[in-house]
């Protein structure tokens, strides 16, 4: 009986620690996370949005509106930490919830999006 209880407790502990952490952060905190270079940066905007307004240096694009976006996201390594952003925070919030559903370790969402990032004067690059 002790063995079963110990195994059950171990299973609960392991699954409890595998929960996805979603953090909604402001632009300054997002920049600090980028500067740590421990996370993968993903831009969820369309090609047109990026061409018109630029992007955060080092970001990988996954257009969240494309049909294969969920597949692309699902193929990412779930053990990594991801920094996600879109124009205003809506898509990236939805993406963070999708990543939680898919079992990702940690997702950091730029709460007010790229527009706020740019308005605060943080660095951007053109594609």
N, C-alpha and C positions, 0 to 999 in steps of 0.2 A: 504494500500500500504506500509506503514511504517513497518508493521508486516512482510510482505513478504520479504522486503529488509533486515530487521533485521535477519530473519531466514536464508536467503540465505547467508548473511555475516557470521553468526554463523557457518553454514555448511562449508563454504570455510575455515574459520579459523580452525575448528576442523580437517578437512581433510588435511590441510596444515601442521599441527603440527604432523600428524601421518606418515609423510614421513620417510622412513628408512634412517638412517645415516650410511654410510660406511666409515671407517677410515682405510687407509693403513699406517701401522706404522713400524718402525724399531724394532730390537730386544730389545733394551733398553726400549723403550716406551711400548712395549708389556709386558715386565717383570713388569714394574710399574703397568700396568693394572691388571696383575695377582695378584700382591702383595696387591692391594686394596681389593681383595676378594669380588667384587661386580658383577662379571661376570662369565659366564659359559665357560669353556675352552674345545674346541673340536679339536681333532686330526683327520684329514681327510685321513690319510695314510692307507695303507693296513696292514694286520697282519704281513706280511713278512718284510715290511719296519720297523715296530715298533720292531720286534724281532731282527733285524740286528743292528739298530741304537739307540734304546731306544725311550723315549718320554718325554714330559714335565710333571712333577709331577702334578697330579690332573686332567689331561685331560681325557675326555670321548672320546672314539673312535667311529666315524661313517665313515666307509670306503666309500669314495665318488665314488669309482668305482663299488660298488655293486648295483644291480638293485633296491634294496629297499632304497637306500640312500635318494632320494628325499622325500619318504614317512616318513622316520625317521626324517629328517630335518623339514618337514611340521608338524610333531606331537609335536615339541618343543614349549614351551610357547613363543609366539611372543613378549611378554612384557619385557622379559629379554634381557640383553646385552650379546652377544656372542663373544668370542675371538676364531678365527679359524686359523688353520695353516695346512700346508701340507709340502712336502719336499722342494719345491722351490718357492712357492707362486702362482703357476698357478691354481691348484685345489681350493685353498682357495679363490682366487679371483673369480673364477666361482661360488663357494658356496656363497660368499657374494652377488653376483648378483642374485642368486636364492633366497636367503633370502630376498633381497630387493623386488623381484617380489612377494614373499609370504607375505609381509607386516610386517617383523620383525622391532622392534624398533631401535636397534643399533647393528652393526656388526663391529668388529675390526679384520682386516686381518694382519697377520704377513707377511709383504710384500715380504721378501726374503726367507721365510720359515724356517723350522726346521734346515736345513743344516747350514744356516747363524747363527741361534740361538746357535747351538752346536759349530760352529767355533769361536764364540765370547766368549765361555767359560761359558755360562749360564748353570745352573744345569739341568741334565737329569736323568732319572731313567730307569731301565730295567723293563720290564713287568714280 
